[in-house]
Amino acid sequence: MKIKQQYKVREMAGEHVVIMQGGHGADLTRIISLNESALYLWNALCDRAFSVEDVANLLAEYYGIDDEVAMRDASRWVERLEECALVE
């Protein structure tokens, strides 16, 4: 999978967010706030294809957590990206 190129992280009021614009005149704008971990993963993966295992490896290396915890957290992060239609 890969993060869709049309989405970029912006800083607003001290928060890092992804802004998803609505179309066709409808007010469907959504703002997704990224915590420190989500921002780290986004920046590390925004320009390349990745798997859940790649995400887990980044988390395990960065935070020094065991593989089971890293895989659980990676799966949750990827699920959220998919729910928000941020990946292809």
Buried (B, 14 or more C-beta within 10 A) or exposed (E): BEBBEEBEBEEEEEEBBBEBEEEEEEEEEEEBEBEEBBBBBBEBBBEEEBEBEBBBBBBBEEEEBEEEEBBEBBEEBBEEBEEEEBBE
